[in-house]
Amino acid sequence: MTPEIIRRFSALVNIAYDSDVSCIQLTCSAFNDITSILQPLYPVKLFRSDEAMLDEALRYASIGLVSTVKETPIALQNYLLNKNPDCMIESLVDPGIIHLLSKGKRKEHDDRVKKMVEQLDGKTEVILLSQYSMEHIAKQVNPSVPVLTAPLLAAKRCLAHLNETFG
């Protein structure tokens, strides 16, 4: 995380904070570490993009990660192992297929993600779809273990935070 990126995110968080928000949800795991850097500067809660999903995954002893960006598993594994050094993590990555979406090749993208889910099914107790762009695929697969996604769980965590804050 370079100083320039931190300054840019600080400017964005300032804009959000100045809009009188009660929490701020980041939406890309590449910038998750910035929450710990910026949180002391703001009285509102800053949430990592995948924090709720990862915390839910920690209820299981073995976790499967499905990723379409090669850097994502490292960030997620670091968080999981920091919270529970004994958790077992199996990661499958098909790097670069996220770019199929911008080329209009959603079916090819989705089929390749589904194949990774099938490969992990039965090998772990839970499967995480690590990119926000995979949320819709969770409804298209039916593995023998739970499938967790960050957007849904992040929204639920923000809502719970707001309910706790405002009753």
C-alpha positions, 0 to 999 in steps of 0.5 A, a space after each residue: 500500500 503506497 502513500 499515494 494510494 492511502 492519500 487517495 483513499 483518505 480523500 474518498 473516505 473524507 467525501 463519504 464521511 462528510 456526507 454524514 454516513 454512519 459506516 463506510 463499506 469498502 468493496 475490493 479486497 485489494 484495499 482491505 488493509 487500508 481500513 486499519 490505517 484509516 479507522 483511527 481517523 474516523 468516528 464511523 466504522 470502516 468495513 473491509 470488503 470481505 470482513 463479514 464473509 471471512 468472519 462467517 467462514 471462521 466458524 468452519 475448520 476448513 475453508 475453500 477459496 474461489 478466486 479470479 484474481 491471483 492476488 486475492 487469496 493471499 489477502 484473504 488467507 492472511 486475514 483468516 490465519 491471523 484470526 485462526 492459525 489452525 484453520 485449513 485453507 484450500 484455494 483455487 484461482 483461475 487468474 484473469 477470468 474476471 476480465 471476461 466479464 468486461 469482454 461480455 463473456 459472462 457465461 464463460 466466466 461463470 462456467 469457470 467459476 462453477 467448475 472451481 466450486 465443483 472441484 472444492 465441493 466435499 474437500 472443505 466445509 465451506 466455499 467462499 466466492 472471493 470476488 464481488 463479481 461472483 455473487 450471482 453464481 452462488 445461486 447457480 451452484 448447489 454444492 454439499 457445503 455452504 457457499 458464502 459471498 462478500 456482498 450479501 454478508 457485507 450488506 447484512 453486517 452494515 445493516 446490523 451495525 446501523 440497527 445497533 447504532 440507531 436501535 
